[in-house]
Amino acid sequence: MKVSGMLNVTLTDLPGVVLLEPKRFGDNRGFFSESWNRARMAEHGFDIDFVQDNHSLSSEVGTVRGLHFQSPPHAQTKLVRCGRGALFDVAVDVRRGSPTYGKWVGFELSADNGLQLLIPAGFLHGFATRVPDTEICYKCTDYYAPECDGAVRYDDPDIGIDWGLGDAAPILSEKDVAAGMLSDFNSPFSFEG
């Protein structure tokens, strides 16, 4: 873990995927936190130019969104946080030639813990909601391009994500129900060492 006065940075088992904890300043009114500071990120070696902010609400517990990606030339790095509620956020390495190809990491992000997950291009992204009316907020380095939008099955046994849903059936979009398996996925991403 790298620690600065304003931001804790924790490397994960997937090189490039980073867990961030911005410092919170609290008092009897609540708290203040810098959810994004370009200069502070640069101090930690991340030179990122975000161009779009996204915000979604999932009403029901057990809503699963993912595993999504946007392919080149509009691939996206994302910085994900939970604005309200709680979610389990997942990144899966799909860079051809990567020693961690098909491996995943997941973290609880909540409005209470303030954690954020930085997910580079070349990784699938998905999440499962833990409480009703959960909001996810995330920054992207490229604009949404529907022609580059894609998905891999959230429950692919070759990936083996434990979404923490127990026996409950997830709430899915038609896109996520129709997504293909990793074994059939011709990844447009390459590992660059």
C-alpha positions in Angstrom: 0.0 0.0 0.0 1.2 3.5 -0.9 0.0 6.1 1.5 -0.2 9.8 1.1 -1.9 12.2 3.4 -5.0 12.4 1.1 -5.1 9.1 -0.7 -4.3 5.5 0.2 -3.4 3.3 -2.8 -3.6 -0.5 -2.6 -2.3 -2.7 -5.5 -4.4 -5.8 -6.2 -3.6 -9.2 -7.5 -4.3 -8.0 -11.0 -1.5 -5.6 -12.1 -3.1 -2.3 -13.1 -6.3 -2.7 -11.1 -5.9 -0.5 -8.0 -8.0 0.1 -4.9 -8.1 3.7 -3.8 -9.2 5.2 -0.5 -9.5 9.0 -0.5 -9.2 10.5 2.9 -12.4 11.7 4.5 -12.7 14.7 6.8 -15.7 14.3 9.1 -17.5 16.3 11.7 -21.0 16.5 13.2 -22.4 17.6 9.8 -21.0 14.5 7.9 -17.8 14.4 5.8 -15.8 15.9 2.9 -13.7 13.9 0.5 -11.9 14.5 -2.8 -13.4 11.7 -5.0 -11.0 12.7 -7.8 -7.9 14.9 -7.9 -5.8 14.7 -11.0 -2.6 16.1 -9.3 -3.0 13.7 -6.4 -3.3 10.7 -8.8 -0.3 11.9 -10.8 1.7 11.8 -7.5 1.0 8.1 -7.4 1.9 7.5 -11.1 -1.5 7.6 -12.6 -1.8 10.1 -15.5 -5.4 9.7 -16.5 -7.7 11.9 -18.6 -11.3 11.2 -17.8 -13.9 12.5 -20.3 -17.2 11.2 -19.1 -18.9 10.6 -15.7 -21.6 7.9 -15.4 -24.2 7.4 -12.6 -26.6 4.5 -12.4 -29.1 3.4 -9.8 -30.1 -0.3 -9.2 -33.3 -0.5 -7.2 -33.1 -4.2 -6.2 -30.6 -6.2 -4.1 -28.9 -8.8 -6.3 -28.9 -6.7 -9.4 -25.8 -7.8 -11.5 -24.5 -5.5 -14.2 -21.7 -7.0 -16.2 -19.3 -8.2 -17.2 -18.9 -5.3 -19.6 -16.1 -3.8 -21.8 -15.7 -1.2 -24.5 -13.3 -2.3 -27.2 -10.6 -0.2 -29.0 -10.5 2.3 -30.5 -12.9 3.5 -27.6 -11.6 1.3 -24.8 -12.2 2.8 -21.4 -10.3 3.0 -18.1 -12.8 3.4 -15.3 -12.7 4.8 -11.8 -15.6 3.3 -9.9 -17.2 4.3 -6.6 -20.5 3.8 -4.8 -22.5 7.0 -4.2 -25.2 5.4 -2.1 -25.7 1.9 -0.7 -23.2 -1.0 -1.3 -22.0 -3.1 -4.1 -19.5 -5.8 -4.9 -17.3 -4.5 -7.8 -15.3 -6.9 -10.0 -12.6 -6.6 -12.6 -11.5 -9.5 -14.9 -8.3 -9.5 -16.9 -9.0 -10.2 -20.6 -5.7 -9.0 -22.1 -4.4 -11.7 -24.5 -1.0 -12.9 -23.3 -1.5 -11.7 -19.8 -0.2 -14.0 -17.0 -3.5 -13.2 -15.2 -5.8 -13.7 -18.2 -9.3 -14.7 -17.0 -8.5 -14.0 -13.3 -10.6 -11.6 -11.3 -10.6 -9.4 -8.2 -13.6 -8.1 -6.3 -14.1 -5.5 -3.6 -17.0 -4.2 -1.5 -17.5 -0.5 -2.4 -20.0 1.4 -0.3 -21.1 4.9 0.5 -19.8 4.2 4.0 -16.3 2.9 3.2 -15.6 5.4 0.4 -13.4 3.0 -1.5 -12.9 3.3 -5.3 -11.6 0.8 -7.9 -9.5 1.9 -10.8 -10.0 -0.5 -13.7 -7.8 -0.1 -16.8 -8.8 -0.8 -20.4 -8.3 -4.5 -21.0 -10.4 -5.6 -18.1 -14.1 -6.6 -17.9 -16.1 -4.8 -15.3 -19.2 -5.8 -13.4 -20.9 -5.4 -10.0 -23.7 -6.8 -7.8 -25.8 -4.7 -5.5 -25.9 -5.5 -1.8 -28.7 -3.1 -0.7 -31.7 -1.5 -2.3 -31.3 1.7 -4.3 -27.6 1.4 -4.8 -25.9 4.1 -6.9 -22.7 3.5 -8.8 -20.7 6.5 -10.0 -17.8 6.1 -12.4 -15.4 8.1 -14.6 -14.4 6.9 -18.1 -11.4 7.8 -20.3 -13.5 7.6 -23.5 -17.0 8.4 -24.5 -19.6 5.7 -24.8 -19.5 4.1 -28.2 -22.3 1.5 -28.8 -20.5 -0.1 -31.7 -17.6 -1.0 -29.3 -19.8 -2.1 -26.4 -19.7 -5.8 -25.3 -20.1 -8.3 -22.5 -19.1 -11.7 -21.2 -21.3 -13.8 -19.0 -21.3 -12.8 -15.4 -21.6 -16.5 -14.3 -19.0 -18.0 -16.7 -17.5 -21.0 -14.8 -14.1 -20.4 -16.4 -14.0 -17.1 -14.5 -15.7 -18.4 -11.4 -16.8 -15.2 -9.7 -18.5 -15.6 -6.4 -21.0 -12.7 -6.5 -22.1 -13.4 -2.9 -25.8 -13.8 -4.0 -26.3 -17.2 -2.3 -29.2 -19.0 -3.8 -30.9 -15.9 -5.0 -31.4 -15.4 -8.8 -29.6 -12.2 -10.0 -31.6 -9.5 -11.7 -30.1 -9.1 -15.2 -30.5 -7.1 -18.4 -31.3 -8.8 -21.7 -27.8 -7.9 -22.8 -26.2 -9.7 -19.8 -28.4 -12.8 -20.2 -27.4 -13.0 -23.9 -23.6 -12.5 -23.3 -21.2 -15.1 -24.5 -18.6 -17.1 -22.6 -15.0 -16.2 -22.1 -13.9 -19.3 -24.1 -15.8 -17.9 -27.1 -14.5 -14.3 -26.6 -12.0 -13.0 -29.1 -10.4 -10.4 -26.9 -9.5 -7.1 -28.7 -7.0 -6.4 -25.8 -3.4 -7.4 -25.6 -1.0 -7.6 -22.7 1.9 -5.1 -23.0 4.0 -6.2 -20.1 
